[in-house]
Amino acid sequence: MTRRLIVILFAAWTLLLAAASGPDTFHFVILGDRTGEAQDHYYEQIWAEAAKTNPEFVLTMGDTIQGLNDATADAEWREAEKILAPYKRFPLYLVPGNHDIWSAASEQLFRKYAGHPPHYSFDYGSAHFTILDNSRSDQLSAEELTFLEQDLKAHASQPLKFIVSHRPSWIFNAAALNPDFPLHRLARKYGARYVIAGHLHELLHFTLDGIDYISMPSAGGHLRASGKYADGWFFGYATVDVRNSTARIRIHEFQGRNTDLDDWGPTGLK
């Protein structure tokens, strides 16, 4: 093999590697709630396990602190920062949960430690993420829905869209397969593909008009009800592999089983 051919082949291989790892092909992690009566060390261990997948960024579903007390909230955020310190190399996008924001003072602390307002959006490669704030209400307010529509309209050209909030304000409509509610109408109008929430600490998966609604499992907050894996009660996280306009979501039980999102349905494991 001539030297010139080796140089050409090496250049071609370099270009292939760059294309494979470009911004339209990437991997990220989704974590559920840390609190809501955090169970000892699960969150720290789940972070350590998820970090081994080397994500481009991490998206959380909220409840980073136990909160609900203005007097202790700042100290709790500082403690959370210590837990997160080993993973500063990963960009972190926080969603405001009801344990994070409950008052004007706690909202200011969220802004300080999260580094962004309670609702915001961002792009990564071919994907767009709209983060909504329903920390103080089970429902999405008119203000949040207005923000959502304006944001989705402004980023209509992004082929893959995620809508994220802490509380699953959509759950009763999604469970009843009712397409006639404001969030779903906007998701359908602007081509959103995934709607994701936390709060319940239970993995549930609904599909409505081709849109996946996902309730994330706990990343540290206490388990409820049956506590059975097949019912969606376990500690874990999700990995998402994006390629252009498609995403593959894998569900990982902490130190346990791995499944595809489609293995789960409205009542747990299919």
Helices and strands as residue ranges (DSSP letters): H 3-20, E 25-31, H 42-51, E 58-60, H 70-84, G 85-87, E 92-93, H 104-114, E 120-124, E 127-131, H 142-154, E 160-164, H 171-175, H 182-189, E 194-197, E 204-208, E 211-215, G 229-231, E 236-243, E 246-253, E 258-260, G 261-263, E 264-265, E 268-269
